[in-house]
C-alpha cells in the first residue's frame, strides 16, 4: 500500500511539473539560459597574477586526487587508497553517494529532474540547470537500494515511454535524431531508416527493467539492432528475439549465443575487418545501411565490436561499446592510428568511463560526442559511472559534446557539421 501511494504521489508531481513546463515554455526562458552561459564548453583560461600559477608543485609526491585532476589518462584501481568519505578512489572528484534518503526527497527530486529535462533539452550551449539535474539524478541512482525503489523504476519507465513517444511521432526530414536509452543504448532515426545500439530492458538480473511491451515497441520502431559484445548490460537475448520475430537484422559479435545454434544462426555476425563494408538491408524503406566493424576489446579477453554505421543519407554514427585499454596497453593504436584521415564520423558514442576517452575522441575527430554507460544500476555503487564524472572526463575536450539522460534526444542536422567544427576551431 505504501509503495502504491508513493507511486501515485510521484505521478502527481510529474503531471504537475509537466503542466508547469508547458505553461512556462516561452522564448524568454530559453534565451535567459543561453545568455547565462554553457557548461558544455570548456571554461576559458584565466590569467594569473605575475609569479602565481594554478599548478601545484609537490615535493616528489602525487596524491590520488592530483593524478585524477592532472592526468587525463589516469586509471585508478579499485583497491587504491582513499579517504573514508568516499567508497572508492575512483569517486574522489564526485560527491559521496547516499546510503539512504527520505522518500519525499527522492520523489520531489525525480519530478524536478523530469521537469528540467523536458523544459531544457540537450543543446549546445547547454542550459546550466541541466548539470544540476543530472547531478541530482546521480545522487539518487547511487543510493545502494535505488534499483529496488519502485519510484526510481517508475521514473526510468516514464523516461523510456517519453522516448518511444518521441520516436514514434518525430518526422525526421534532414539529418538524424539520436535518443539515449538505458546504459549504452542509443536509438538513431533518419528520414529513411532507424536502428539502435546495445538495447537492453534495464539492469540485468534485477527488477529495474522496462515492461516487455516497451521493448516490443522499440523493436517495432527500429529497422536493425547492433550489439557490441556479450555482457548482459549490452546484449539481451529477449530483445534480440523481438527483432528476429519481426524479421529485422541483429548484428552481433561472432560467437554470441553460440550455445543455442538455432537462435544464433539467425543473427548477422559482424565482419571484424574494417576494410570490409557490410550491407544491411532495410525492408521497410528498401534502403541499405553500410557498416564497418572494427575489432575492439574490453581488456584483452573480451571482444568488443566498434560499429561505424553510414545511413542512406550519408550520415555516420560510431558506437564504441565497452572499448577499453589500460594506459600501458597500446593495442588500440592499430584501430585509431590515422583514423580521422581514413574515415568520417559525425557522432561518436563512447563509453564515458574509458580512461583513454579524450585520446580516442582526438583520434576519431567526430563532429559531436555523446557519451554513454552512465549509471548502470546492476553495477556496484562505485562502478555506477555518474554524469558528474562524464563532465569531468570531458573537461578540456575541444570537440563539442552533450551529456544526456534516459529518454532524451538530440537532432543532428547537416548544418551542424559546420557549426560544431567552428566551435572546435574557436577552442584551438
C-alpha positions in Angstrom: 0.0 0.0 0.0 2.8 2.4 1.0 4.6 1.7 -2.3 1.4 2.4 -4.3 0.8 5.6 -2.5 4.4 6.7 -3.3 3.9 5.9 -7.0 0.7 7.8 -7.1 2.3 10.8 -5.4 5.2 10.8 -7.7 2.9 10.6 -10.8 1.0 13.6 -9.5 4.3 15.5 -9.2 5.2 14.6 -12.7 1.8 15.8 -14.1 2.2 19.0 -12.2 5.7 19.5 -13.4 4.7 18.8 -17.0 1.8 21.3 -16.8 4.2 23.9 -15.4 6.8 23.3 -18.1 4.2 23.7 -20.8 2.8 26.8 -19.3 6.2 28.4 -19.0 7.9 27.2 -22.1 8.4 30.6 -23.6 11.3 32.0 -25.6 12.4 34.3 -22.8 13.2 31.3 -20.6 15.4 29.7 -23.2 17.1 33.0 -24.0 17.9 33.6 -20.4 19.6 30.2 -20.0 21.6 30.7 -23.3 22.8 34.1 -22.1 23.8 32.7 -18.7 26.3 30.5 -20.5 27.3 27.0 -21.2 28.7 24.2 -19.2 29.1 22.1 -22.3 32.1 24.1 -23.4 35.5 24.1 -21.6 36.0 27.1 -19.3 38.1 30.0 -20.5 41.6 30.0 -19.2 42.0 32.7 -16.5 45.2 34.6 -16.3 47.1 34.6 -13.1 49.0 37.5 -11.4 52.7 37.5 -12.1 54.5 34.8 -10.3 51.4 32.9 -9.5 50.2 29.6 -11.0 47.3 27.2 -10.7 49.9 24.4 -11.0 50.7 22.9 -7.6 54.3 21.7 -7.2 54.7 18.8 -4.8 57.8 17.5 -3.2 58.0 14.3 -5.2 54.5 13.2 -4.2 51.4 12.8 -6.3 48.2 12.1 -4.4 45.4 10.0 -6.0 43.3 13.2 -6.3 46.2 15.0 -8.1 46.6 12.2 -10.5 42.9 12.3 -11.3 43.0 16.0 -11.9 46.3 16.4 -13.7 46.5 13.2 -15.7 43.6 12.8 -18.2 44.8 9.2 -18.7 44.6 8.3 -15.1 43.5 4.7 -14.3 42.7 4.4 -10.6 42.4 0.8 -9.5 39.6 -0.2 -7.2 42.0 -1.0 -4.3 43.7 2.3 -4.4 43.9 4.1 -1.0 41.1 6.6 -0.4 39.7 8.7 2.5 36.8 7.4 4.4 34.3 9.9 3.0 34.2 8.1 -0.4 33.7 4.4 -1.2 36.4 4.2 -3.8 39.3 6.3 -5.0 37.6 6.4 -8.4 35.0 8.7 -6.8 37.2 11.3 -5.2 36.0 14.0 -7.6 32.3 13.4 -7.2 30.1 13.9 -4.2 29.8 10.9 -1.9 26.8 8.8 -2.5 23.9 8.5 0.0 23.4 5.2 1.8 19.7 6.0 2.0 17.5 9.1 1.6 14.0 10.3 2.6 11.2 9.1 0.3 9.9 12.7 -0.2 13.3 13.9 -1.3 13.6 11.1 -3.9 10.1 11.7 -5.3 10.4 15.5 -5.5 13.9 15.3 -6.9 12.9 12.9 -9.7 9.9 15.1 -10.6 12.2 18.1 -10.7 14.7 16.3 -12.9 12.0 15.3 -15.3 10.8 18.9 -15.4 14.3 20.2 -16.2 14.9 17.5 -18.9 11.6 18.3 -20.6 11.9 22.1 -20.3 15.6 22.3 -21.2 16.5 19.6 -23.7 20.1 18.8 -24.7 21.6 21.8 -26.6 24.9 23.5 -27.4 25.5 25.6 -25.5 24.0 23.7 -22.5 21.3 25.1 -20.2 23.2 25.4 -16.9 20.3 23.9 -14.9 20.8 20.6 -16.7 24.0 19.9 -14.9 22.4 20.3 -11.5 19.6 18.0 -12.6 22.0 15.3 -13.8 24.0 15.6 -10.6 20.8 15.2 -8.5 19.9 12.1 -10.6 23.4 10.8 -9.8 22.7 11.3 -6.1 19.6 9.2 -6.3 21.0 6.4 -8.6 24.0 6.0 -6.3 21.8 5.0 -3.3 22.5 1.3 -2.9 18.8 0.4 -2.9 17.9 2.6 -5.9 17.3 -0.4 -8.3 14.7 -1.8 -5.9 12.9 1.5 -5.3 9.5 1.5 -7.2 9.5 5.2 -7.7 13.0 5.2 -9.2 11.9 2.4 -11.5 8.8 4.2 -12.5 10.9 7.3 -13.3 13.0 5.1 -15.6 10.0 3.6 -17.3 8.5 7.1 -17.7 11.6 8.4 -19.4 11.7 5.5 -21.9 8.0 5.9 -22.6 8.8 9.6 -23.3 11.5 8.5 -25.8 9.2 5.9 -27.5 6.5 8.6 -28.0 9.0 11.0 -29.5 10.5 8.3 -31.8 7.0 7.4 -33.0 5.9 10.9 -33.6 9.1 12.6 -34.8 9.3 13.1 -38.5 13.0 13.4 -39.4 13.3 15.4 -42.6 17.0 16.1 -42.6 20.0 14.8 -40.6 19.3 12.3 -37.8 17.9 12.3 -34.3 19.6 10.3 -31.6 17.9 9.2 -28.4 19.7 7.9 -25.4 18.1 4.9 -23.7 19.5 2.8 -20.9 23.2 2.5 -20.1 25.0 2.5 -23.5 21.8 2.0 -25.5 21.0 4.5 -28.3 18.3 4.8 -30.9 19.1 6.6 -34.2 16.5 7.8 -36.7 16.8 9.4 -40.1 14.3 10.2 -42.9 14.6 6.6 -44.3 16.0 4.3 -41.6 16.2 3.7 -37.9 18.5 1.5 -35.8 19.7 1.0 -32.2 22.8 0.0 -30.4 23.1 -2.2 -27.3 19.4 -2.1 -26.5 18.6 -3.9 -23.1 15.5 -3.7 -20.9 17.4 -2.4 -17.9 19.8 -3.5 -15.2 20.5 -7.3 -15.8 19.2 -9.7 -13.2 17.2 -7.1 -11.3 13.7 -5.8 -11.4 14.9 -2.5 -12.7 13.6 -3.0 -16.2 11.0 -1.6 -18.6 8.0 -3.8 -19.3 8.2 -6.2 -22.2 5.6 -4.3 -24.3 8.0 -1.3 -24.4 10.8 -3.5 -25.6 8.5 -4.7 -28.3 7.6 -1.1 -29.3 11.2 -0.2 -29.7 11.8 -3.2 -31.9 8.8 -2.3 -34.0 10.1 1.2 -34.4 13.7 0.1 -35.3 14.9 -1.4 -38.5 18.0 -3.1 -37.1 20.0 -3.6 -33.9 23.7 -3.6 -33.2 25.2 -5.5 -30.2 28.8 -4.6 -29.3 29.6 -7.6 -27.0 28.1 -10.3 -24.9 27.9 -8.5 -21.5 24.3 -8.6 -20.3 24.2 -4.8 -19.9 24.8 -4.6 -23.7 23.2 -7.8 -25.0 19.8 -9.3 -24.2 18.5 -12.4 -25.9 14.9 -11.5 -25.3 15.4 -8.1 -27.0 17.2 -9.8 -29.9 14.3 -12.3 -30.2 11.8 -9.4 -30.6 13.8 -8.1 -33.6 14.2 -11.6 -35.2 10.5 -12.2 -34.8 9.9 -9.1 -36.9 12.5 -10.3 -39.4 14.7 -7.4 -38.5 18.5 -8.0 -38.6 20.5 -8.2 -35.3 24.2 -7.5 -36.0 26.3 -9.2 -33.3 29.9 -10.1 -32.5 30.9 -13.6 -33.8 30.0 -16.3 -31.3 27.3 -14.5 -29.4 24.8 -17.1 -28.0 26.6 -19.9 -29.9 25.4 -22.3 -27.2 22.0 -22.0 -28.9 22.7 -22.7 -32.6 19.0 -22.4 -33.6 19.0 -18.9 -32.3 22.5 -17.7 -33.1 22.1 -19.0 -36.6 19.6 -16.2 -37.2 22.0 -13.5 -36.2 24.0 -11.4 -38.6 27.6 -11.8 -37.4 29.7 -8.7 -37.8 32.7 -8.9 -40.2 35.5 -7.6 -37.9 37.6 -6.4 -40.9 37.1 -2.6 -41.2 38.2 -2.8 -44.9 35.0 -4.8 -45.5 31.7 -2.9 -45.7 28.7 -5.0 -44.7 25.4 -4.0 -46.3 22.4 -4.3 -44.0 19.1 -4.3 -45.9 16.2 -2.3 -44.5 13.0 -3.9 -45.8 10.6 -1.1 -44.7 12.2 1.6 -46.9 14.1 -0.6 -49.3 17.3 1.1 -48.3 20.7 -0.1 -47.1 22.7 0.7 -44.0 26.5 0.4 -44.5 28.6 -0.9 -41.6 32.3 -1.1 -40.9 33.2 -3.1 -37.8 36.5 -2.5 -36.0 37.9 -5.3 -33.8 38.0 -3.8 -30.4 38.1 -5.3 -26.9 37.2 -4.7 -23.3 40.5 -5.6 -21.8 42.4 -8.4 -23.5 39.9 -11.2 -23.1 36.6 -9.7 -24.3 35.9 -9.0 -27.9 34.0 -5.7 -28.4 32.8 -4.6 -31.8 33.2 -0.9 -32.7 30.5 -0.1 -35.3 30.8 2.7 -37.8 27.4 3.0 -39.4 26.6 5.1 -42.5 22.9 5.9 -43.2 21.5 6.1 -46.7 21.6 9.9 -46.3 25.4 9.7 -45.7 25.4 10.5 -42.0 27.8 8.5 -39.8 27.5 7.2 -36.2 30.2 5.3 -34.4 29.3 3.3 -31.3 32.3 2.0 -29.2 30.6 -0.4 -26.8 32.8 -1.1 -23.8 36.1 -0.4 -25.7 38.7 -0.2 -23.0 42.5 -0.4 -22.8 44.6 0.3 -19.8 47.1 3.2 -20.2 50.0 0.8 -20.8 48.1 -1.2 -23.4 48.7 0.2 -26.9 46.6 -2.3 -28.8 44.1 0.5 -29.7 46.8 2.2 -31.7 46.1 -0.2 -34.6 42.5 0.9 -34.7 42.8 4.6 -34.2 46.1 5.5 -35.9 45.2 7.8 -38.8 41.6 7.1 -38.2 40.3 10.6 -38.9 42.3 10.7 -42.2 40.6 7.4 -43.4 37.1 7.8 -42.0 34.5 10.5 -41.3 32.4 10.3 -38.1 29.5 12.7 -37.4 28.5 11.5 -34.0 30.7 9.4 -31.7 29.0 7.3 -28.9 31.8 6.3 -26.5 31.6 4.7 -23.1 32.2 7.5 -20.5 34.5 5.5 -18.2 37.2 4.8 -20.7 40.5 6.3 -19.3 41.6 7.0 -22.9 38.4 8.9 -23.6 40.0 12.2 -24.7 42.7 10.4 -26.7 40.0 8.4 -28.5 37.9 11.4 -29.3 41.0 13.2 -30.7 41.9 10.2 -32.9 38.3 9.8 -34.3 37.8 13.6 -34.7 33.9 13.4 -34.7 31.7 16.5 -35.1 29.9 15.6 -31.9 30.4 13.3 -28.9 27.5 11.8 -26.8 28.9 9.6 -24.0 27.1 6.6 -22.6 27.3 3.9 -20.0 26.5 6.2 -17.0 24.6 4.8 -14.1 24.4 1.1 -14.9 22.4 0.0 -11.8 23.4 -3.6 -11.9 27.0 -2.5 -11.0 28.2 -1.9 -7.5 27.8 1.7 -6.4 31.5 2.7 -7.0 31.1 1.5 -10.6 27.8 3.2 -11.4 29.6 5.8 -13.6 28.0 9.1 -12.9 27.1 12.1 -15.1 29.4 14.3 -13.0 32.3 12.0 -13.9 31.4 12.4 -17.6 31.6 16.2 -17.2 35.0 15.8 -15.6 36.4 13.4 -18.1 35.2 15.7 -21.0 36.7 18.9 -19.5 39.2 20.2 -22.0 37.7 18.2 -24.9 37.8 20.5 -27.9 35.1 18.5 -29.7 31.6 19.6 -28.9 29.8 17.2 -26.6 26.4 16.5 -25.0 25.5 14.7 -21.8 22.0 13.2 -22.0 19.7 11.4 -19.5 17.5 8.4 -20.2 14.9 9.1 -22.9 16.4 12.3 -24.2 17.0 13.1 -27.8 19.1 15.4 -29.9 18.8 16.3 -33.6 22.0 16.4 -35.7 21.4 18.4 -38.9 23.7 18.8 -42.0 24.5 22.4 -40.9 25.6 21.0 -37.5 28.8 19.8 -39.2 30.0 23.3 -39.9 28.6 24.8 -36.7 30.2 22.2 -34.5 33.5 22.3 -36.3 33.6 26.1 -35.9 33.0 25.7 -32.1 36.0 23.4 -32.1 38.2 25.8 -34.1 37.4 28.5 -31.5 38.8 26.2 -28.8 42.1 25.7 -30.7 
